[in-house]
Amino acid sequence: MKENSTAKEQSLNPQPAVNIESHQTVSADQLDERLLSALNAAAEKKALDVVVLDLREIASFTDFFVIATGANERQVQAISDEVYETLKKSGSTAARVEGYKTAEWVLLDYGDFVFHVFEQKARQFYDLERLWRESKRVDLPPEIVGTSSLRRDS
């Protein structure tokens, strides 16, 4: 498609979906200690399909998005509780927590990173990885990623 194409032309002729697996990756050793603590806390509660998106080059409101999935509402709350309590013990309190009561999508805002914990259907519906597809993906160690059969292959 031409570089000078209009928004209307782009909407009528959308680009094929980006294969996230082919995205550039960033090394996990670039992450700060708080973010690593949050990832380990989520892994303790068996968070599924954990992804870290590096937004530093494309957003000004935060540096990273962490996206994780819980198998059900109780696990979403348990993962959120563990992340919140682990960081609170180390002296870092979330600036904002949203969605905890319904536990479909819990957002923990720590300023330089935002931790999203989704119930599976909500994660598929909101699809933050697609919305932020221009970001770089952080290459995480397998013990943190927590892949599952819930992961969709589209």
C-alpha positions as CSV (number, residue, x, y, z in Angstrom):
1,M,0.0,0.0,0.0
2,K,1.2,3.5,-0.8
3,E,2.7,5.5,2.0
4,N,0.4,8.5,1.3
5,S,-2.8,6.5,1.3
6,T,-5.7,8.0,3.2
7,A,-7.3,6.7,6.4
8,K,-10.4,5.6,4.4
9,E,-8.3,3.6,2.0
10,Q,-6.5,2.0,4.9
11,S,-9.7,1.0,6.6
12,L,-11.1,-0.4,3.4
13,N,-7.9,-2.3,2.7
14,P,-6.6,-3.4,6.1
15,Q,-3.2,-4.8,6.4
16,P,-3.0,-8.5,7.3
17,A,-2.7,-9.3,11.0
18,V,0.8,-8.9,12.4
19,N,2.4,-12.2,13.5
20,I,3.4,-11.2,17.0
21,E,5.9,-14.0,17.1
22,S,8.0,-12.3,14.4
23,H,8.1,-9.0,16.3
24,Q,11.4,-7.6,17.5
25,T,12.1,-8.8,21.0
26,V,13.8,-7.1,23.9
27,S,15.8,-8.9,26.6
28,A,14.3,-9.4,30.0
29,D,17.5,-8.2,31.7
30,Q,16.4,-4.7,30.6
31,L,13.5,-4.8,33.1
32,D,13.8,-3.2,36.5
33,E,13.6,-5.0,39.8
34,R,10.0,-4.1,40.5
35,L,8.8,-5.4,37.2
36,L,10.7,-8.6,37.7
37,S,9.2,-9.0,41.2
38,A,5.7,-8.5,39.7
39,L,6.4,-11.2,37.1
40,N,7.7,-13.6,39.7
41,A,4.6,-12.9,41.9
42,A,2.3,-13.7,39.0
43,A,4.2,-16.9,38.2
44,E,3.8,-17.9,41.9
45,K,0.0,-17.8,41.3
46,K,0.3,-19.7,38.0
47,A,-0.5,-16.8,35.7
48,L,-1.0,-18.0,32.1
49,D,0.4,-16.6,28.9
50,V,2.4,-13.8,30.4
51,V,3.5,-11.2,27.9
52,V,5.5,-8.0,28.4
53,L,5.2,-5.3,25.8
54,D,7.9,-2.6,25.6
55,L,6.0,0.7,24.9
56,R,8.9,3.1,25.5
57,E,9.2,4.0,21.8
58,I,5.5,4.4,21.1
59,A,3.8,5.7,24.3
60,S,4.6,8.4,26.8
61,F,2.2,7.3,29.7
62,T,4.1,4.1,30.6
63,D,7.2,2.1,29.6
64,F,5.8,-1.5,29.7
65,F,2.5,-3.4,29.6
66,V,2.4,-6.7,31.4
67,I,-0.4,-8.9,30.3
68,A,-1.4,-12.1,32.1
69,T,-4.4,-14.4,32.2
70,G,-6.1,-16.2,35.0
71,A,-8.2,-19.3,34.4
72,N,-11.2,-17.8,36.3
73,E,-12.2,-14.8,38.3
74,R,-10.8,-16.1,41.6
75,Q,-7.4,-16.7,40.0
76,V,-7.4,-13.3,38.4
77,Q,-7.9,-11.8,41.8
78,A,-5.3,-14.1,43.4
79,I,-2.7,-13.1,40.8
80,S,-3.6,-9.4,41.3
81,D,-3.4,-9.8,45.1
82,E,0.0,-11.5,44.8
83,V,1.5,-8.8,42.5
84,Y,0.1,-6.0,44.7
85,E,1.2,-7.4,48.0
86,T,4.7,-8.4,46.7
87,L,5.4,-4.9,45.4
88,K,3.8,-3.3,48.5
89,K,6.2,-5.2,50.7
90,S,9.1,-3.8,48.7
91,G,7.8,-0.3,49.2
92,S,6.0,0.2,45.8
93,T,2.3,0.8,45.9
94,A,0.1,0.9,42.8
95,A,-1.0,4.3,41.8
96,R,-4.4,2.9,40.8
97,V,-6.1,-0.5,40.8
98,E,-9.2,-1.0,38.7
99,G,-11.6,-3.9,37.9
100,Y,-10.8,-5.9,41.0
101,K,-14.4,-6.5,42.1
102,T,-15.6,-8.0,38.7
103,A,-12.2,-9.6,38.1
104,E,-12.7,-9.8,34.3
105,W,-9.8,-7.4,33.7
106,V,-7.8,-6.1,36.7
107,L,-5.4,-3.2,36.0
108,L,-2.5,-2.4,38.4
109,D,-0.8,0.9,37.5
110,Y,2.7,1.4,38.8
111,G,3.6,4.4,36.6
112,D,6.4,3.0,34.5
113,F,4.6,-0.3,34.0
114,V,0.9,-1.3,33.9
115,F,0.1,-4.9,34.9
116,H,-3.1,-6.3,33.3
117,V,-4.6,-9.5,34.6
118,F,-7.4,-10.8,32.4
119,E,-9.9,-13.6,32.5
120,Q,-9.5,-15.6,29.3
121,K,-12.5,-14.3,27.4
122,A,-11.8,-10.7,28.2
123,R,-8.2,-11.1,27.1
124,Q,-9.4,-12.4,23.7
125,F,-12.0,-9.7,23.4
126,Y,-9.8,-6.7,24.3
127,D,-6.7,-8.2,22.6
128,L,-4.1,-5.7,23.8
129,E,-1.3,-7.4,22.0
130,R,-3.1,-6.6,18.7
131,L,-3.9,-3.0,19.8
132,W,-0.2,-2.4,20.7
133,R,1.2,-4.5,17.9
134,E,3.8,-1.9,17.1
135,S,5.5,-2.5,20.5
136,K,8.4,-4.7,21.0
137,R,7.9,-7.9,23.0
138,V,10.1,-8.7,25.9
139,D,11.7,-12.2,25.7
140,L,10.8,-13.8,29.1
141,P,12.2,-17.0,30.6
142,P,9.8,-20.0,30.3
143,E,9.2,-20.3,34.0
144,I,7.5,-16.8,34.0
145,V,5.6,-17.2,30.7
146,G,3.2,-19.9,32.0
147,T,1.8,-21.0,28.7
148,S,-1.3,-23.1,28.6
149,S,-3.8,-24.9,26.4
150,L,-6.0,-21.8,26.8
151,R,-3.8,-19.8,24.4
152,R,-5.4,-19.2,21.1
153,D,-3.6,-19.8,17.9
154,S,-5.0,-17.0,15.7
